[in-house]
Amino acid sequence: MKVNLRNLGNINKNCVTILTDKGSVDLYFSYETLVGVDNIISINNWGQATGKLLNELQPDKSKRVLHEEVLKTAENRLKQILYTPQELIAEKL
């Protein structure tokens, strides 16, 4: 597994990419808050600084989703790239 942290301009804008032999996922953070996964970006529930990052990631606000959906997508994508289907069944994940 490879993990790469990229700063996207300033302290509150970061992307963590996780790459395994099963695939990869980009996790976008504003400060410590997960605000996007790949091309799934949250609506702005926070402030102006996070709003600027969200605008960079997805300028079309009509395509943004609830934060809960971002969290669920992250959970599912991480399961896909970290576990085999048999491991998911065995561990009831």
N, C-alpha and C positions, 0 to 999 in steps of 0.2 A: 504494500500500500504506500502511496505517496500522498503527502499533504503539503499543499502550497498556500501560503498566506500572501495576498497582494493588497497593498494599500492603494486605494482608488483616489487619492488626492489629499486627504487630511485625516486626522485622528479618528473621526467618526465613520469613515467609509472604507470598509474592508471586504474582501472576498476570500473565502477559504475554499479551495478546490481539493476534493478527495478523489483520488484515482486508484482503482483496483483493477484486477484482471476481468472483473464483471462489469465495469463501466466507470463513469465519473459523475460527480455532482458539484455544482457551484452553489455555495451558501453565502449570501450577502448579509452583512451585519452593519448596523448603525450603532456605534458604541458596542454594547454587549447584546443587543437585541437582533435576533434573526428577522430580517424583513423581506427576504426573497430567496427562492430556490430555483436555480436555472432560469427559466423565463416566467416563473410564477412570482409576482410581486404584490406585496400587501398594500392596502389602502393606508393612508397616513393617520395613525392613531396617536402620534407623538407630536413633535414640534417642527419648527422651520428647518433645522439642520437635517433631520431625518427626511423631511419633505424634499430637500434638494437632492439627496441620494435617490429617493424614489423616482423623482422626475428624470434623473439620468438613466435609471434602469428601465423605467416604463413611462414615457411621457404621456401616453394615452390613458388617462385616469379611468376610463370606462372598462379597461382591460385588467384593472387591479382587483384583487380578491380580499376577503376578510383575513385577518391575521391568523385565525384558527386554521384556515385552509392552507396557508403557508407552512404552519407547523406540522400539519398532517402530511402534506406533500413531502416535507423534509424527512419525516419519519419513514414514509414509504420508500423514498428514493434511497435512503441510507440502508434500509433492509435489503433492497435489491442489489446494491453493490457490495455489501459486507457479508451476506449470507447466501447459501444455496437454498433452493426451495425445500430440500429435505431438512436442512438445519432449521428453517423457519417452522416447519411442521413439528419437528422433534421438540423444539423449544417453545412451541405455541406462541410464536411472536406475531 
